[in-house]
């Protein structure tokens, strides 16, 4: 077996910090995936109109507000918060379209039932 000299303590510090940051980053990505708007189903309650009222978390509301500003607004929001929420623009846009379609379908159904 070759005689290996142990690394000096100052050389171990960057390795330890790198390992700590790598595991923290992996944990943050796992939490971001769990908190992704496409993976969190918006639960619904019946409102007075008979249409399900969406219950959205803070991130989902912020995404919808950004989407209301237009395609460019959504793109800027996703780009600005990409390191925090790990959102994908295409996936987020699909989620926004699904939420809007669900709300539109409900409005059409309510209008059809009205006298």
HELIX and SHEET records of a PDB file:
HELIX    1   1 UNK A    9  UNK A   34  1                                  26    
HELIX    2   2 UNK A   58  UNK A   68  1                                  11    
HELIX    3   3 UNK A   71  UNK A   80  1                                  10    
HELIX    4   4 UNK A   82  UNK A   85  1                                   4    
HELIX    5   5 UNK A   89  UNK A  113  1                                  25    
SHEET    1   A 2 UNK A  43  UNK A  46  0                                        
SHEET    2   A 2 UNK A  52  UNK A  55 -1                                        
END                                                                             
